[in-house]
Amino acid sequence: HAQTVFKVNRLVTMNALSLEQFSIAMQTRLRAFQQRTTSSFVLLIQLIRSAMQINQLAEGLSTNFALIPVYDNETSTWSLRFRPRDFYAHSCSCLLSGECNRPVGFYPQQTKDFLAKPNISVPGLVLGCYAMDSVFLSTLQCFYDQLCVNNLTSFIASAPTFMALNVEGNSNTRWTPNTTIETLVSN
């Protein structure tokens, strides 16, 4: 849509513009195009996230709802009920907020306790109610630390060697490793 608006909006003047005037006019138009594109993209993402939260869609990874088997003694049948996930002893419920999250990490073997805290947390990565929330609420912090990257890849069978992102070598960035993915996407 922003591209269509940009193409339709012609630069027509009564007199020829100087190179400086033309450059200023084009820079203004390009900035407006970038702002419209970013705003449209962010609004679309907000719409999708709101629709998922409001409609209480069940996440395929069962991060926002748990399936609870229920036995009916009268009919002698089993059925499944959805129960919203509560993160860490009911301090945040996916039923009420899309901002609930918990650290991503490595848990004790064979734990089924969703309220358990990880033995080892991965800095910057969080598990949210929906996969989209998990990505947007996370940061790239771990990927700027070689030790953290090594720890992650050590849990992956036959993983290649990965190098951490270099924050010192990139002085042109306006973002820190602790910036959320949501902030990066929104800008």
C-alpha distance (Angstrom), angle and dihedral (degrees) to the residues before:
residue distance angle dihedral
H1 . . .
A2 3.82 . .
Q3 3.81 89.5 .
T4 3.81 91.2 51.7
V5 3.81 91.3 49.4
F6 3.81 89.7 48.1
K7 3.83 92.4 51.9
V8 3.81 94.2 45.9
N9 3.80 94.8 48.5
R10 3.82 102.1 83.5
L11 3.76 126.8 -164.1
V12 3.80 104.5 -129.8
T13 3.80 124.0 162.9
M14 3.80 135.5 173.8
N15 3.81 91.3 -127.8
A16 3.75 133.9 34.4
L17 3.80 113.2 -91.4
S18 3.76 124.1 -128.6
L19 3.79 115.7 -115.2
E20 3.82 89.4 -105.2
Q21 3.84 93.2 50.6
F22 3.79 91.1 46.7
S23 3.80 91.0 48.9
I24 3.83 92.0 50.1
A25 3.83 91.6 48.1
M26 3.80 92.1 49.4
Q27 3.82 93.3 46.6
T28 3.81 89.5 51.2
R29 3.81 91.0 50.2
L30 3.80 92.4 47.2
R31 3.81 92.2 50.3
A32 3.82 90.3 50.2
F33 3.82 89.6 48.8
Q34 3.81 91.3 51.0
Q35 3.81 92.3 47.5
R36 3.82 92.8 48.6
T37 3.80 91.4 47.9
T38 3.81 93.1 48.7
S39 3.81 92.9 45.1
S40 3.81 92.6 49.5
F41 3.81 91.5 48.3
V42 3.82 93.5 48.2
L43 3.81 92.2 46.4
L44 3.81 90.7 51.4
I45 3.81 91.6 51.2
Q46 3.82 90.9 47.2
L47 3.80 89.8 50.3
I48 3.81 92.0 51.7
R49 3.81 92.9 47.1
S50 3.81 92.0 46.9
A51 3.80 92.2 48.4
M52 3.81 91.3 51.3
Q53 3.82 92.3 48.3
I54 3.81 96.4 43.3
N55 3.82 94.6 45.1
Q56 3.82 91.1 44.2
L57 3.79 92.7 -135.0
A58 3.79 113.0 -166.9
E59 3.81 110.9 -114.5
G60 3.79 113.6 -130.2
L61 3.81 91.5 -130.0
S62 3.83 90.8 53.8
T63 3.79 92.0 -122.3
N64 3.79 95.2 134.9
F65 3.82 101.7 32.2
A66 3.76 134.6 28.7
L67 3.78 123.0 -146.9
I68 3.79 108.3 -129.0
P69 3.82 118.8 -165.5
V70 3.81 111.2 -135.1
Y71 3.80 123.5 -166.6
D72 3.81 118.0 -149.7
N73 3.83 109.0 -150.5
E74 3.81 93.1 -164.0
T75 3.80 95.9 56.2
S76 3.82 97.3 24.2
T77 3.80 90.5 -131.1
W78 3.76 135.6 127.4
S79 3.79 123.8 -133.2
L80 3.78 134.8 176.8
R81 3.78 123.9 -120.0
F82 3.78 128.1 -170.4
R83 3.79 116.9 -125.5
P84 3.81 119.4 -173.7
R85 3.79 114.7 -116.3
D86 3.76 117.1 -110.7
F87 3.77 115.1 -154.3
Y88 3.80 114.9 -137.7
A89 3.77 108.0 -12.3
H90 3.81 98.5 -31.2
S91 3.81 96.4 -56.0
C92 3.81 89.8 128.3
S93 3.79 130.2 16.7
C94 3.81 125.9 -159.7
L95 3.80 86.6 -143.8
L96 3.80 90.3 66.6
S97 3.80 105.4 28.7
G98 3.78 139.3 28.5
E99 3.80 89.5 -156.5
C100 3.82 95.9 73.0
N101 3.76 112.3 121.8
R102 3.76 144.2 156.0
P103 3.80 132.7 -163.1
V104 3.77 119.1 -83.1
G105 3.74 111.5 -128.9
F106 3.73 149.0 118.9
Y107 3.78 116.3 -58.2
P108 3.81 132.8 -159.0
Q109 3.80 112.6 -80.0
Q110 3.80 115.4 -83.1
T111 3.82 95.9 1.2
K112 3.78 114.9 160.2
D113 3.79 93.2 177.7
F114 3.81 106.4 113.9
L115 3.82 89.9 -168.6
A116 3.82 93.1 57.7
K117 3.78 117.1 113.1
P118 3.81 117.9 -127.1
N119 3.80 121.1 -101.3
I120 3.80 89.2 -136.7
S121 3.82 121.1 22.2
V122 3.79 123.3 -152.8
P123 3.83 106.1 -130.2
G124 3.79 112.2 -117.6
L125 3.80 98.0 6.7
V126 3.79 119.2 108.9
L127 3.78 136.7 178.0
G128 3.79 112.5 -131.1
C129 3.79 133.7 -175.5
Y130 3.82 91.2 -90.2
A131 3.81 131.1 25.7
M132 3.81 88.9 -113.1
D133 3.81 90.2 54.5
S134 3.80 90.6 48.7
V135 3.79 91.1 55.2
F136 3.81 96.4 42.6
L137 3.81 95.6 46.3
S138 3.82 92.6 48.2
T139 3.80 128.7 86.1
L140 3.80 133.7 -150.6
Q141 3.81 91.8 -116.1
C142 3.81 95.8 121.0
F143 3.80 92.3 48.9
Y144 3.83 90.6 60.8
D145 3.83 91.7 56.3
Q146 3.81 116.9 74.6
L147 3.81 93.1 -157.9
C148 3.81 90.6 54.1
V149 3.82 91.8 47.5
N150 3.81 89.4 49.8
N151 3.83 90.5 50.4
L152 3.81 91.1 51.1
T153 3.78 94.6 48.4
S154 3.81 92.3 45.9
F155 3.81 88.2 68.7
I156 3.81 92.6 53.0
A157 3.78 116.5 83.4
S158 3.82 112.5 -120.0
A159 3.81 93.3 -6.7
P160 3.80 116.1 170.7
T161 3.79 119.6 -120.7
F162 3.80 112.1 -86.9
M163 3.78 126.2 -163.3
A164 3.79 120.2 -139.6
L165 3.78 119.1 -114.2
N166 3.79 111.9 -94.0
V167 3.80 112.1 -123.9
E168 3.84 94.6 174.7
G169 3.80 94.2 52.7
N170 3.79 92.9 53.6
S171 3.79 107.6 65.4
N172 3.82 92.4 157.0
T173 3.80 95.0 71.4
R174 3.79 120.6 102.3
W175 3.80 92.5 -160.8
T176 3.79 131.3 81.7
P177 3.80 125.9 -145.1
N178 3.83 87.8 -103.6
T179 3.82 93.9 60.0
T180 3.79 111.2 116.1
I181 3.79 120.0 -115.6
E182 3.82 86.7 -122.7
T183 3.80 90.1 61.6
L184 3.80 91.5 47.8
V185 3.80 92.6 49.3
S186 3.81 92.4 45.0
N187 3.78 91.1 55.7
